[in-house]
Amino acid sequence: MLVGYLGPLGTYSHAAALQQYPEEELKPYGTLEAVVEGVKNSEVELAVLPVENSTNGEVRAALDALIAEIGECPEIKAVGEVRVRIAHQLFSRSSNVSQVERIYSHPQVWGQASHWLSSTLPGAKCIDCDSTSQAIERAWEDKNGAAIAGSAAGSVYGIKPLIANVSDRDENTTRFLVLAKQPAPENKQHTMVTFCAAQQDLCKTLEALVSSGVQVTFLTSRPLGTHWTYRYIVEFAGALASEQVREALAKLNQVTPVTVIGAY
Ligand SMILES: O=C(O)C(=O)C[C@]1(C(=O)O)C=C[C@@H](O)C=C1
């Protein structure tokens, strides 16, 4: 079985794929969008996609890519979840942190190390990269550059960190959804759905869930660009096959059409 992930080797997505599928063949992709496309085009049977970090919240690019591809290909579903401890380190060709002028990393990382960055390197420019491993490659071409990445990325490139811990929080964790072109499992503990609603209808949609007795565990919104209508992504506790969740989805469908993203 082939499992897609945001590469190259050594990214946190690679760690998630290895943690969940140690025996399977893994296929790296260059961007989060390409990971979801890989599932859509059946190049891989499964893929891991980061969706939420305990320090910095939702991974917006990943959720946007997932919603866009599900719109085109509704067979894509989340069928599992993997949680990975994220411990950031600073890697640099320079041996002195005061010489660092530019820092390379994945944009999701800035909010996971913002206190460290503003206290230690307040003047440094932050440069977005497609992944933390790519950040090391780019920082190595810059004599006043440094990358924030994990220890696995350092091992892949055979380098030691200049600073061993730059995360704002020790318990920093990212959760990844496992994607597949399969029906969402009926018996898992959590369900994720998406729907569109005007601002004033948000309470009605939540009421549909809460009055059915399900507990909402995650909620995020994206503006649709019209004033002021949103796409919501909501996760709640409960198996798809349970009476409670069936009732919740039926009630929600009466307010606005709902799409099941998956269950895990
Ligand atoms: O760049 C990586 O190493 C990734 O796997 C991406 C990613 C993310 O998009 O959230 C994964 C986990 C961390 O939160 C930081 C970056």
PDBQT file of the ligand as one rigid body, heavy atoms in Angstrom, charges set to zero:
ROOT
HETATM    1  O1  LIG A 301       6.721  21.003   7.276  1.00  0.00    +0.000 OA
HETATM    2  C1  LIG A 301       6.502  19.920   7.854  1.00  0.00    +0.000 C 
HETATM    3  O2  LIG A 301       7.385  19.275   8.428  1.00  0.00    +0.000 OA
HETATM    4  C2  LIG A 301       5.133  19.403   7.874  1.00  0.00    +0.000 C 
HETATM    5  O3  LIG A 301       4.938  18.218   7.932  1.00  0.00    +0.000 OA
HETATM    6  C3  LIG A 301       3.980  20.385   7.862  1.00  0.00    +0.000 C 
HETATM    7  C4  LIG A 301       3.515  20.819   9.248  1.00  0.00    +0.000 C 
HETATM    8  C5  LIG A 301       2.124  21.544   9.149  1.00  0.00    +0.000 C 
HETATM    9  O4  LIG A 301       1.673  21.870   8.079  1.00  0.00    +0.000 OA
HETATM   10  O5  LIG A 301       1.517  21.767  10.216  1.00  0.00    +0.000 OA
HETATM   11  C6  LIG A 301       3.307  19.655  10.122  1.00  0.00    +0.000 C 
HETATM   12  C7  LIG A 301       3.460  19.724  11.461  1.00  0.00    +0.000 C 
HETATM   13  C8  LIG A 301       3.946  20.944  12.135  1.00  0.00    +0.000 C 
HETATM   14  O6  LIG A 301       2.819  21.536  12.731  1.00  0.00    +0.000 OA
HETATM   15  C9  LIG A 301       4.564  21.910  11.198  1.00  0.00    +0.000 C 
HETATM   16  C10 LIG A 301       4.454  21.789   9.840  1.00  0.00    +0.000 C 
ENDROOT
TORSDOF 0
